[in-house]
Amino acid sequence: MSLSSYLGRERTIAGPEFSRWLVPPAALCVHLCIGQVYAFSIFNLPMTRLIGISEPAAGDWKLTELGWIFSIAIFFLGVSSAVFGRWVEEGGPRRAMFTAALCWAGGFFISAAGIKFHSLGLIYLGYGVLGGIALGIGYISPVSTLIKWFPDRPGMATGMAIMGFGGGALVASPLSVWLMEKFSTPTHVGVMETFVVLGAAYLFFMLVGSIIVRVPPTGWKPEGFVAPKDNRLISQNDVYVYDALKTPQFWLIWCLLCVNVTAGIGVLGQASAMSQEMFPGLITPVAAAGLVGLMSLFNMGGRFVWATTSDYIGRRNTYFVFMALGFVLYCLVPTTGSIGSVLAFVLCFLVIISMYGGGFATVPAYLRDMFGTRYVGAIHGLLLTAWSAAGVLGPVLVNYIREYNVVHGVPNAQAYNTTMYIMAALLVIGFICNWFIKAVDPRFHVKKFGTGKKDSDPAAIGEPANVQEVRI
């Protein structure tokens, strides 16, 4: 059996004894590994003193130069998920997970070479470009498969997997620190060896996930499952991936995800500095680090809790909660600072960040409700360009508005107030977008007859057989 045959979709069709509950762990094998990207900042300071060892020396890289590594990776996450979304859908999850494993490990190995030869360009190429491609492919690889295995609980299923992406940093952060301590010497900071070990470990676990994963046979349904009747928010019809781009629903959900992520990622990236500046003397650097760790837990837990909740109250109602509750909390943050209530400030941030994670985990099921299951993975890939946009917009809003306020004499403790109100206003826009989301026009639905191909035919998964017969 050739490798291409083994990785093909037809080789991953589950047998009658296969348990669908093995698919979430397979997805977690991938998402927990690529979730390391949230912990990359662990390496920033050590990489500023690769030459000086104890402190930066001439020739060492600056933090501003190293900051581009994460930005490039997130940029290519969005681009690759859009470009390769249809390829992932056509070839199935095993091929995608296998490819993501090679790219992710390769990114670490190339970056290790960049550290050895002190070439920042190699690190940009390795972790930034190749690793970013792995992030995009790996992130979307299990989505449509999980939704097909769990038509009764699509939110819970995608929440379980995407929870791993939010929690990957909880494993990677202490592991990376421990490895650097083990490999460090008086003349060496140990970053290069740490990259090699992490690359090898992630390669192993991601390949395990690719071996475990299966797709359900055509027409498979859970025992006792009865598909809900078509209603204005949950469709049993499919929309072809590029036809989805022609619908207002796609762009409304795109804007919805973008504003939710913009608000959350701006807070997530500056939580430590913001908390210390708003509560000088009350929140120490150690306490701020603890807050960041606690926020990571709520980011991870929110992905599962909110996505599961959406199975009961609906995706649209869940996003209404995100937008309305988020608006109230962002408006409250300046008040918590003015009254000096650390507890209220922390509670606001924890709920906000849980909805940030919940937005990521709920959106695949929202897409499934709107566009059906057949092309949801590819559509999800296109939607993640909203993440790329928000990854730039959120930090820019927080950092530059704060700097503007400080330059114009606003005390540090109040420098974030304007930003919080702007974030609240963005969520009002999101609320309006969510309000206008209705059922997709039937003319965009793929016909369920007359195509000349069965759904089980791999070729039918990509381009429709007869374009003239695609829409009803």
C-alpha positions in Angstrom: 0.0 0.0 0.0 1.4 3.4 -1.0 1.5 6.3 1.4 -0.8 8.4 -0.8 -3.3 5.5 -0.8 -3.1 5.2 3.0 -3.7 8.9 3.5 -6.6 9.0 1.1 -10.2 9.6 2.3 -11.4 6.2 1.1 -8.9 4.5 3.4 -10.2 6.4 6.4 -13.9 5.3 6.2 -14.8 3.8 9.5 -15.8 0.2 9.9 -19.0 -0.9 11.9 -17.1 -1.3 15.2 -15.4 2.1 15.2 -16.5 4.4 18.0 -17.1 8.0 17.1 -15.7 9.0 20.5 -12.2 8.2 19.2 -12.4 11.2 16.8 -12.3 14.0 19.4 -9.0 12.6 21.0 -7.6 12.3 17.5 -8.4 16.0 16.9 -7.0 16.9 20.3 -3.7 15.2 19.3 -3.4 17.9 16.6 -4.9 20.9 18.4 -3.0 20.5 21.6 0.2 20.5 19.6 -0.4 23.5 17.3 -1.9 25.4 20.3 1.7 25.9 21.3 1.7 29.0 19.2 0.0 30.8 22.1 3.1 30.1 24.2 5.7 31.2 21.7 6.4 34.4 23.7 8.2 32.1 26.2 11.1 32.1 23.8 11.2 35.8 23.1 13.5 36.9 25.9 15.9 34.0 25.7 16.2 34.6 22.0 17.3 38.2 22.7 20.4 37.0 24.4 21.6 34.0 22.3 25.0 35.7 22.0 25.1 37.6 25.3 23.7 34.7 27.3 23.0 36.6 30.5 21.9 39.8 28.8 21.6 41.1 25.2 24.8 41.8 23.4 25.8 43.3 20.1 24.4 41.2 17.3 21.5 39.8 19.4 18.0 40.2 18.1 15.5 42.8 19.4 12.1 42.0 20.8 10.5 44.0 17.9 12.3 41.7 15.4 11.2 38.6 17.2 7.6 39.8 17.5 7.2 39.3 13.8 7.6 35.5 14.2 4.2 35.1 15.9 2.6 37.7 13.6 3.8 35.9 10.4 2.6 32.5 11.8 -0.9 33.9 12.5 -1.1 35.6 9.1 -0.3 32.3 7.4 -2.8 30.5 9.6 -5.5 32.6 8.0 -4.2 32.4 4.5 -3.5 28.7 4.5 -6.8 27.8 6.0 -8.5 29.7 3.2 -6.2 28.5 0.4 -6.2 24.8 1.5 -9.7 24.5 2.9 -11.1 22.8 -0.2 -8.0 20.6 -0.4 -8.5 19.5 3.2 -12.2 18.7 2.5 -11.5 16.7 -0.6 -8.6 14.6 0.8 -10.0 14.0 4.2 -8.7 14.5 7.7 -5.9 11.9 7.7 -4.0 13.5 4.8 -4.5 17.0 6.3 -3.3 16.0 9.8 -0.3 14.2 8.3 0.6 17.2 6.3 0.1 19.5 9.2 2.4 17.3 11.3 5.2 17.4 8.8 4.9 21.2 8.4 4.7 21.9 12.1 7.7 19.7 13.0 9.5 21.0 10.0 8.9 24.6 11.2 10.6 23.8 14.5 13.5 22.0 12.9 14.2 24.9 10.4 13.9 27.4 13.3 16.4 25.3 15.3 18.8 25.7 12.3 18.0 29.4 12.3 19.1 29.7 15.9 22.2 27.6 15.4 23.3 29.8 12.5 21.8 33.0 14.0 19.6 33.5 11.0 16.3 35.3 11.8 15.2 34.8 8.2 15.3 31.0 8.7 13.1 31.4 11.8 10.6 33.6 9.9 10.5 30.9 7.2 10.4 27.9 9.6 8.1 28.8 12.4 6.4 31.8 10.7 5.6 30.5 7.1 5.8 26.7 7.3 4.5 26.6 10.9 1.7 29.1 10.0 0.7 26.8 7.1 0.6 23.9 9.6 -1.6 26.0 11.9 -4.1 26.7 9.2 -4.3 23.1 7.8 -4.2 21.5 11.3 -6.8 23.8 12.8 -9.5 23.1 10.2 -8.6 19.4 9.5 -11.0 17.7 12.0 -13.9 20.2 11.8 -16.2 18.8 9.2 -15.3 15.2 10.3 -16.4 16.0 13.8 -19.6 17.6 12.6 -20.4 14.5 10.5 -19.8 12.2 13.4 -21.8 14.3 15.9 -24.9 15.6 14.0 -26.8 15.5 17.2 -24.2 17.7 19.1 -22.0 19.6 16.6 -21.2 22.4 19.0 -20.0 20.0 21.7 -17.9 18.0 19.2 -16.0 21.0 17.7 -15.7 22.6 21.1 -13.9 19.5 22.4 -11.3 19.7 19.6 -10.9 23.5 19.5 -10.6 23.5 23.3 -7.2 21.9 22.7 -6.0 24.8 20.6 -6.8 27.1 23.5 -5.1 24.8 26.0 -2.0 24.0 24.1 -0.1 26.8 25.8 -0.8 25.3 29.2 1.3 22.3 28.3 3.8 24.1 26.1 4.7 26.9 28.5 6.0 24.9 31.5 7.4 22.2 29.2 9.4 24.8 27.2 10.8 26.5 30.3 11.8 23.1 31.8 13.5 22.0 28.5 15.5 25.3 28.2 16.6 24.9 31.8 17.8 21.3 31.1 19.7 22.3 27.9 21.1 25.6 29.1 24.8 26.0 30.0 27.0 29.0 31.0 27.6 29.5 27.3 24.3 28.4 25.9 20.6 29.3 26.5 19.2 26.0 25.3 16.6 27.3 22.9 17.8 25.3 19.8 17.7 21.9 21.5 14.3 22.8 23.0 13.0 23.5 19.4 14.3 20.1 18.2 12.7 18.2 21.1 9.4 20.0 20.7 9.4 19.4 17.0 10.0 15.6 17.4 7.3 15.3 20.2 4.7 17.2 18.2 5.4 15.2 15.1 4.8 12.0 17.1 1.5 13.0 18.7 0.1 14.6 15.5 0.9 11.5 13.5 -0.9 9.4 16.2 -4.0 11.6 15.6 -3.8 11.1 11.9 -3.7 7.3 12.3 -6.7 7.3 14.7 -9.0 9.6 12.8 -11.8 8.1 10.6 -14.7 9.5 8.6 -18.2 8.0 8.9 -19.6 5.9 6.0 -22.1 7.7 3.7 -25.5 8.1 5.3 -24.3 7.1 8.8 -26.3 8.5 11.7 -26.0 7.9 15.4 -28.4 5.3 16.8 -31.8 6.9 17.5 -30.9 10.2 15.8 -33.6 12.0 14.0 -32.5 15.0 11.9 -34.3 18.2 13.0 -36.8 19.6 10.5 -35.6 22.4 8.3 -36.1 25.7 10.0 -34.8 29.2 9.3 -31.6 28.6 11.3 -30.7 24.9 10.8 -30.6 23.7 7.2 -30.4 20.1 6.0 -29.2 21.4 2.6 -25.6 21.9 1.5 -24.0 25.0 -0.1 -21.0 24.6 -2.3 -17.9 26.2 -0.9 -17.5 29.1 -3.4 -21.2 29.7 -3.5 -21.1 30.3 0.2 -18.9 33.4 -0.6 -21.8 34.8 -2.6 -24.2 34.7 0.4 -24.7 37.6 2.9 -24.7 34.9 5.7 -21.0 34.1 5.1 -19.9 37.8 5.3 -22.2 38.5 8.3 -20.6 35.6 10.2 -17.2 36.8 9.0 -17.8 40.2 10.6 -19.3 38.6 13.7 -16.2 36.4 14.2 -13.9 39.3 13.4 -15.3 41.7 16.0 -15.5 39.0 18.7 -11.8 38.1 18.1 -10.7 41.7 17.8 -12.1 42.5 21.2 -10.8 39.3 22.8 -7.3 39.2 21.3 -6.6 42.8 22.2 -7.3 42.0 25.8 -5.5 38.7 25.7 -2.3 40.2 24.4 -2.1 43.0 26.9 -3.7 41.5 30.0 -0.5 41.5 32.1 0.5 45.1 31.3 -3.1 46.4 31.5 -3.8 44.9 34.9 -0.6 46.3 36.4 -1.2 49.8 35.0 -4.8 49.9 36.0 -4.0 48.7 39.6 -0.5 49.9 40.4 0.7 48.4 43.6 -2.3 46.0 43.9 -1.5 43.7 41.0 2.2 42.7 41.0 4.0 41.2 38.0 3.7 37.7 39.6 -0.1 38.3 40.1 -0.4 39.5 36.5 1.3 36.3 35.3 -1.2 34.3 37.4 -4.1 36.3 35.7 -2.7 35.4 32.3 -2.6 31.7 33.3 -6.2 31.9 34.6 -7.3 33.5 31.4 -5.8 30.7 29.5 -7.9 28.2 31.5 -11.1 30.2 30.8 -10.1 30.5 27.1 -9.8 26.8 26.9 -12.9 26.0 29.1 -15.0 28.6 27.3 -14.5 26.8 24.0 -16.1 23.7 25.3 -18.8 25.2 27.6 -20.1 27.8 25.2 -20.0 25.5 22.2 -21.9 22.8 24.1 -24.4 25.5 25.3 -25.0 26.4 21.7 -26.4 22.9 21.0 -29.2 23.8 23.4 -29.9 27.5 22.9 -28.8 27.7 19.2 -25.8 29.3 17.6 -27.5 32.7 16.9 -28.7 33.1 20.5 -25.2 32.1 21.7 -23.6 34.9 19.7 -26.3 37.3 20.9 -25.1 36.5 24.5 -21.5 37.1 23.4 -22.2 40.5 22.0 -24.7 41.7 24.6 -22.8 40.4 27.7 -19.5 41.4 26.2 -20.8 45.0 25.7 -21.7 45.2 29.3 -18.4 43.8 30.6 -16.2 46.0 28.4 -18.1 49.1 29.6 -17.6 47.9 33.2 -13.8 47.5 33.0 -13.0 51.2 33.3 -15.4 51.4 36.3 -13.6 48.5 38.0 -10.4 50.5 37.7 -11.9 53.7 39.0 -13.3 52.0 42.1 -10.2 49.9 42.6 -12.0 46.5 42.5 -9.4 43.9 41.4 -12.0 41.1 41.9 -14.5 42.8 39.6 -11.8 43.5 37.0 -10.6 39.9 37.0 -14.1 38.5 36.7 -14.9 40.7 33.8 -11.7 39.6 32.0 -12.3 35.9 32.7 -15.8 36.0 31.2 -14.7 38.1 28.3 -11.9 35.7 27.4 -14.2 32.7 27.8 -16.4 34.2 25.1 -13.4 34.9 23.0 -12.6 31.1 23.0 -16.3 30.2 22.8 -16.6 32.3 19.6 -14.0 30.2 17.9 -15.5 26.9 19.0 -19.1 27.8 18.1 -18.6 29.2 14.7 -18.0 25.9 12.9 -21.4 24.7 14.1 -22.9 28.0 13.0 -21.5 27.5 9.5 -22.9 23.9 9.6 -26.4 25.3 10.4 -26.2 27.8 7.5 -24.4 25.8 4.8 -24.8 22.1 5.7 -22.1 19.6 6.5 -20.6 18.7 3.1 -18.4 21.7 2.5 -18.2 23.1 6.0 -14.5 22.4 6.5 -13.6 24.4 3.4 -16.0 27.2 4.3 -14.6 27.3 7.8 -11.1 27.7 6.3 -12.2 30.7 4.3 -13.9 32.3 7.3 -10.7 32.1 9.3 -9.3 35.1 7.3 -11.4 37.0 9.9 -8.9 35.8 12.5 -6.0 37.1 10.5 -7.7 40.5 10.2 -8.6 40.6 13.9 -5.1 39.5 14.9 -3.8 42.8 13.5 -6.7 45.0 14.4 -7.1 44.1 18.1 -3.5 44.7 19.2 -3.2 47.8 17.1 -6.3 49.3 18.8 -5.1 48.5 22.3 -1.5 49.5 21.8 -1.8 52.7 19.7 -4.8 54.2 21.5 -3.1 53.6 24.8 0.1 55.2 23.5 -1.9 58.2 22.2 -3.6 58.7 25.5 -0.4 58.5 27.5 1.4 61.0 25.2 -1.5 63.4 25.7 -1.3 63.3 29.5 -3.8 60.6 30.4 -2.7 58.6 33.5 -1.6 55.1 32.8 -4.4 53.7 35.0 -7.0 55.4 32.6 -5.1 54.9 29.3 -7.2 51.9 28.4 -10.6 53.3 29.0 -11.2 54.6 25.5 -10.1 51.2 24.1 -12.6 49.4 26.2 -15.4 51.6 25.0 -14.3 51.1 21.4 -14.3 47.3 21.9 -17.9 47.6 23.3 -18.9 49.6 20.2 -17.5 46.8 18.0 -19.7 44.3 19.8 -22.7 46.4 19.0 -21.8 46.0 15.3 -21.5 42.3 15.9 -24.9 42.2 17.5 -26.4 44.0 14.4 -24.7 41.5 12.1 -26.0 38.6 14.0 -29.5 40.1 14.0 -29.5 40.1 10.1 -28.5 36.4 9.8 -31.3 34.5 8.3 -31.7 31.3 6.3 -29.6 30.9 3.1 -31.6 31.5 -0.1 -32.5 28.0 -1.6 -31.0 29.0 -4.9 -27.6 28.4 -3.4 -28.4 24.9 -2.2 -26.6 21.9 -3.9 -29.1 19.5 -5.4 -29.4 16.1 -3.8 -30.2 14.4 -7.1 -29.3 14.5 -10.7 -25.5 15.1 -10.3 -24.6 11.7 -11.6 -22.3 11.0 -8.6 -22.9 9.6 -5.2 -21.8 11.4 -2.1 -19.4 8.5 -1.4 -17.5 9.2 -4.7 -14.3 11.1 -3.7 -14.7 13.3 -6.8 -18.1 14.4 -5.7 -16.6 15.9 -2.6 -14.9 18.7 -4.5 -16.3 20.3 -7.7 -20.0 19.5 -8.4 -20.5 17.1 -11.3 -22.7 19.3 -13.3 -22.6 23.0 -12.6 -25.9 23.6 -14.3 -27.6 21.3 -11.9 -25.9 22.5 -8.7 -28.6 25.0 -7.4 -32.3 24.4 -6.8 
